[in-house]
Amino acid sequence: MDKYVCLICGYIYDPEIGDDTQEIAPGTSFEDLPDTWVCPLCGVGKDDFEKE
């Protein structure tokens, strides 16, 4: 699974880790994140991320 980086703040979404701030389990690919998911650091949506 690919990592994705936030173009605004540089946060890296790592699917092996998930996102415990929004109850995203480890092993969840970026593509499977809900549309309501936002960057846990700066709050932007998935559209502001690109594949690392």
N, C-alpha and C positions, 0 to 999 in steps of 0.2 A: 504494500500500500504506500502511496506517495504522501509526502509531507507537503503542506501548503503554508505559504508565508503571507502575512498581512502586509499589504503595500503601504499602509498608513503608519503602523507602529513597529513592524518587524516581528510580531508574535508568530511563532511557528506552531501550527497545528500538527501534532504527531499522532497518527491513528493508533499507534501502539500504546500511547498513554491515554488518549481520550481527553475529556475536559470535565473534571469533577466539579467545576464551578456551575455547570449547567446539566449535570447528571448524564454526561455522555460517557458510555462505557468504553474501556480500552478495547481496541479491535474494531472501532467504528470508523469506516473510511470517510474521507471528506465528502464524497458524493452522497453518502447516506446520512449526513447531518441534516436535521430538520431545517426548513427554510427560515425558521424563526431564530436559528442559532446566530449569535453575534460574537465578535472577537472579545474574549474575556478581559483584554487590557484597554482597548479603546472604543469598543461598542459598534464597530462597523459590521456590515453584513458580509455574507459569503462572496458577493460580487467584487469585493475589494481584496480578494486573496488570489494568489497565483501559485502554480505548482513550483516547488523548490527545485 
